[in-house]
Amino acid sequence: MAKLTTRKPLVGMNVSHSHRRTKTRQNLNLQTKTINGSKVVLSNREWKTLNKNK
């Protein structure tokens, strides 16, 4: 499987009511799709862009 995306997860902070901060991650929505007979891993956003350009 080839990984086409170069995007990385977003990193931020969860802030509670008392203002304690803990790190949080927003991972990408990675999907495994078959394009021209080969499996590739790309984000859902990139998949939608590929379908739009067809």
N, CA, C and O atoms as a GROMACS GRO file, in nm:
protein
  216
    1MET      N    1   0.083  -0.119   0.000
    1MET     CA    2   0.000   0.000   0.000
    1MET      C    3   0.088   0.125   0.000
    1MET      O    4   0.185   0.136   0.074
    2ALA      N    5   0.050   0.216  -0.083
    2ALA     CA    6   0.122   0.343  -0.091
    2ALA      C    7   0.046   0.448  -0.012
    2ALA      O    8  -0.077   0.452  -0.014
    3LYS      N    9   0.119   0.531   0.056
    3LYS     CA   10   0.057   0.639   0.133
    3LYS      C   11   0.076   0.768   0.054
    3LYS      O   12   0.188   0.816   0.039
    4LEU      N   13  -0.034   0.824   0.005
    4LEU     CA   14  -0.025   0.943  -0.080
    4LEU      C   15  -0.026   1.072  -0.002
    4LEU      O   16   0.028   1.173  -0.048
    5THR      N   17  -0.087   1.071   0.115
    5THR     CA   18  -0.106   1.196   0.187
    5THR      C   19   0.022   1.240   0.259
    5THR      O   20   0.099   1.157   0.306
    6THR      N   21   0.041   1.369   0.267
    6THR     CA   22   0.153   1.426   0.343
    6THR      C   23   0.102   1.505   0.462
    6THR      O   24   0.180   1.568   0.533
    7ARG      N   25  -0.028   1.504   0.483
    7ARG     CA   26  -0.088   1.579   0.593
    7ARG      C   27  -0.061   1.508   0.725
    7ARG      O   28  -0.039   1.387   0.728
    8LYS      N   29  -0.062   1.584   0.834
    8LYS     CA   30  -0.036   1.531   0.968
    8LYS      C   31  -0.151   1.567   1.060
    8LYS      O   32  -0.228   1.658   1.030
    9PRO      N   33  -0.164   1.495   1.174
    9PRO     CA   34  -0.272   1.527   1.267
    9PRO      C   35  -0.257   1.667   1.326
    9PRO      O   36  -0.146   1.717   1.343
   10LEU      N   37  -0.371   1.729   1.357
   10LEU     CA   38  -0.370   1.858   1.426
   10LEU      C   39  -0.347   1.834   1.574
   10LEU      O   40  -0.400   1.738   1.630
   11VAL      N   41  -0.270   1.920   1.638
   11VAL     CA   42  -0.241   1.909   1.781
   11VAL      C   43  -0.292   2.034   1.849
   11VAL      O   44  -0.269   2.145   1.802
   12GLY      N   45  -0.360   2.015   1.960
   12GLY     CA   46  -0.413   2.129   2.033
   12GLY      C   47  -0.426   2.096   2.180
   12GLY      O   48  -0.365   2.002   2.229
   13MET      N   49  -0.505   2.175   2.249
   13MET     CA   50  -0.525   2.157   2.392
   13MET      C   51  -0.674   2.145   2.423
   13MET      O   52  -0.757   2.218   2.368
   14ASN      N   53  -0.707   2.050   2.513
   14ASN     CA   54  -0.839   2.049   2.576
   14ASN      C   55  -0.830   2.140   2.697
   14ASN      O   56  -0.736   2.128   2.776
   15VAL      N   57  -0.924   2.231   2.712
   15VAL     CA   58  -0.922   2.323   2.825
   15VAL      C   59  -1.048   2.299   2.907
   15VAL      O   60  -1.159   2.317   2.857
   16SER      N   61  -1.030   2.258   3.033
   16SER     CA   62  -1.144   2.230   3.120
   16SER      C   63  -1.199   2.360   3.177
   16SER      O   64  -1.145   2.469   3.153
   17HIS      N   65  -1.306   2.347   3.251
   17HIS     CA   66  -1.368   2.464   3.313
   17HIS      C   67  -1.272   2.532   3.411
   17HIS      O   68  -1.275   2.654   3.426
   18SER      N   69  -1.186   2.451   3.478
   18SER     CA   70  -1.090   2.508   3.572
   18SER      C   71  -0.960   2.551   3.502
   18SER      O   72  -0.862   2.586   3.567
   19HIS      N   73  -0.961   2.548   3.370
   19HIS     CA   74  -0.848   2.589   3.285
   19HIS      C   75  -0.727   2.497   3.292
   19HIS      O   76  -0.616   2.540   3.258
   20ARG      N   77  -0.745   2.373   3.335
   20ARG     CA   78  -0.636   2.276   3.322
   20ARG      C   79  -0.629   2.236   3.175
   20ARG      O   80  -0.732   2.219   3.110
   21ARG      N   81  -0.508   2.222   3.124
   21ARG     CA   82  -0.489   2.194   2.983
   21ARG      C   83  -0.426   2.058   2.962
   21ARG      O   84  -0.328   2.024   3.028
   22THR      N   85  -0.482   1.979   2.872
   22THR     CA   86  -0.426   1.851   2.833
   22THR      C   87  -0.417   1.847   2.682
   22THR      O   88  -0.503   1.902   2.612
   23LYS      N   89  -0.313   1.781   2.631
   23LYS     CA   90  -0.293   1.775   2.487
   23LYS      C   91  -0.396   1.685   2.422
   23LYS      O   92  -0.439   1.585   2.480
   24THR      N   93  -0.436   1.721   2.301
   24THR     CA   94  -0.531   1.642   2.224
   24THR      C   95  -0.485   1.638   2.079
   24THR      O   96  -0.414   1.727   2.033
   25ARG      N   97  -0.526   1.534   2.009
   25ARG     CA   98  -0.493   1.520   1.867
   25ARG      C   99  -0.621   1.502   1.788
   25ARG      O  100  -0.714   1.437   1.834
   26GLN      N  101  -0.625   1.560   1.669
   26GLN     CA  102  -0.733   1.534   1.574
   26GLN      C  103  -0.670   1.459   1.457
   26GLN      O  104  -0.604   1.518   1.372
   27ASN      N  105  -0.692   1.328   1.455
   27ASN     CA  106  -0.634   1.245   1.351
   27ASN      C  107  -0.708   1.262   1.219
   27ASN      O  108  -0.823   1.304   1.216
   28LEU      N  109  -0.639   1.229   1.110
   28LEU     CA  110  -0.698   1.238   0.978
   28LEU      C  111  -0.796   1.123   0.957
   28LEU      O  112  -0.785   1.018   1.021
   29ASN      N  113  -0.889   1.144   0.868
   29ASN     CA  114  -0.984   1.040   0.831
   29ASN      C  115  -0.922   0.961   0.715
   29ASN      O  116  -0.955   0.984   0.599
   30LEU      N  117  -0.830   0.868   0.748
   30LEU     CA  118  -0.760   0.793   0.645
   30LEU      C  119  -0.845   0.678   0.595
   30LEU      O  120  -0.907   0.606   0.674
   31GLN      N  121  -0.847   0.661   0.463
   31GLN     CA  122  -0.924   0.556   0.398
   31GLN      C  123  -0.832   0.476   0.307
   31GLN      O  124  -0.739   0.532   0.249
   32THR      N  125  -0.858   0.346   0.296
   32THR     CA  126  -0.786   0.262   0.201
   32THR      C  127  -0.873   0.245   0.078
   32THR      O  128  -0.984   0.192   0.087
   33LYS      N  129  -0.824   0.288  -0.036
   33LYS     CA  130  -0.899   0.281  -0.161
   33LYS      C  131  -0.814   0.213  -0.266
   33LYS      O  132  -0.692   0.211  -0.255
   34THR      N  133  -0.878   0.157  -0.369
   34THR     CA  134  -0.809   0.095  -0.480
   34THR      C  135  -0.819   0.187  -0.600
   34THR      O  136  -0.928   0.219  -0.647
   35ILE      N  137  -0.702   0.230  -0.650
   35ILE     CA  138  -0.696   0.318  -0.766
   35ILE      C  139  -0.609   0.250  -0.870
   35ILE      O  140  -0.492   0.222  -0.844
   36ASN      N  141  -0.666   0.222  -0.987
   36ASN     CA  142  -0.594   0.156  -1.097
   36ASN      C  143  -0.531   0.024  -1.053
   36ASN      O  144  -0.419  -0.007  -1.094
   37GLY      N  145  -0.600  -0.052  -0.970
   37GLY     CA  146  -0.553  -0.184  -0.928
   37GLY      C  147  -0.454  -0.186  -0.814
   37GLY      O  148  -0.411  -0.293  -0.774
   38SER      N  149  -0.418  -0.072  -0.759
   38SER     CA  150  -0.326  -0.069  -0.646
   38SER      C  151  -0.393  -0.001  -0.527
   38SER      O  152  -0.468   0.096  -0.543
   39LYS      N  153  -0.366  -0.054  -0.407
   39LYS     CA  154  -0.426   0.003  -0.287
   39LYS      C  155  -0.346   0.122  -0.239
   39LYS      O  156  -0.223   0.118  -0.233
   40VAL      N  157  -0.416   0.229  -0.206
   40VAL     CA  158  -0.351   0.350  -0.156
   40VAL      C  159  -0.424   0.396  -0.030
   40VAL      O  160  -0.543   0.369  -0.012
   41VAL      N  161  -0.351   0.465   0.057
   41VAL     CA  162  -0.408   0.523   0.178
   41VAL      C  163  -0.407   0.674   0.160
   41VAL      O  164  -0.302   0.735   0.142
   42LEU      N  165  -0.526   0.733   0.166
   42LEU     CA  166  -0.536   0.878   0.154
   42LEU      C  167  -0.650   0.927   0.240
   42LEU      O  168  -0.736   0.849   0.283
   43SER      N  169  -0.651   1.056   0.266
   43SER     CA  170  -0.754   1.113   0.353
   43SER      C  171  -0.885   1.125   0.276
   43SER      O  172  -0.885   1.129   0.153
   44ASN      N  173  -0.993   1.130   0.349
   44ASN     CA  174  -1.124   1.140   0.287
   44ASN      C  175  -1.136   1.269   0.206
   44ASN      O  176  -1.201   1.272   0.102
   45ARG      N  177  -1.074   1.375   0.254
   45ARG     CA  178  -1.077   1.503   0.184
   45ARG      C  179  -1.009   1.492   0.047
   45ARG      O  180  -1.058   1.547  -0.051
   46GLU      N  181  -0.896   1.421   0.040
   46GLU     CA  182  -0.826   1.402  -0.087
   46GLU      C  183  -0.906   1.311  -0.180
   46GLU      O  184  -0.907   1.332  -0.301
   47TRP      N  185  -0.973   1.211  -0.123
   47TRP     CA  186  -1.055   1.120  -0.202
   47TRP      C  187  -1.169   1.197  -0.268
   47TRP      O  188  -1.200   1.174  -0.385
   48LYS      N  189  -1.233   1.288  -0.194
   48LYS     CA  190  -1.340   1.369  -0.250
   48LYS      C  191  -1.288   1.459  -0.361
   48LYS      O  192  -1.358   1.482  -0.460
   49THR      N  193  -1.166   1.511  -0.346
   49THR     CA  194  -1.108   1.597  -0.450
   49THR      C  195  -1.079   1.516  -0.576
   49THR      O  196  -1.102   1.565  -0.686
   50LEU      N  197  -1.029   1.394  -0.560
   50LEU     CA  198  -1.004   1.308  -0.678
   50LEU      C  199  -1.134   1.278  -0.752
   50LEU      O  200  -1.137   1.280  -0.875
   51ASN      N  201  -1.240   1.249  -0.678
   51ASN     CA  202  -1.368   1.219  -0.742
   51ASN      C  203  -1.427   1.341  -0.810
   51ASN      O  204  -1.495   1.328  -0.913
   52LYS      N  205  -1.403   1.459  -0.755
   52LYS     CA  206  -1.455   1.583  -0.814
   52LYS      C  207  -1.389   1.611  -0.949
   52LYS      O  208  -1.454   1.665  -1.039
   53ASN      N  209  -1.262   1.574  -0.965
   53ASN     CA  210  -1.187   1.605  -1.086
   53ASN      C  211  -1.212   1.504  -1.197
   53ASN      O  212  -1.164   1.524  -1.309
   54LYS      N  213  -1.286   1.396  -1.171
   54LYS     CA  214  -1.309   1.295  -1.276
   54LYS      C  215  -1.407   1.344  -1.378
   54LYS      O  216  -1.438   1.272  -1.473
   0.00000   0.00000   0.00000
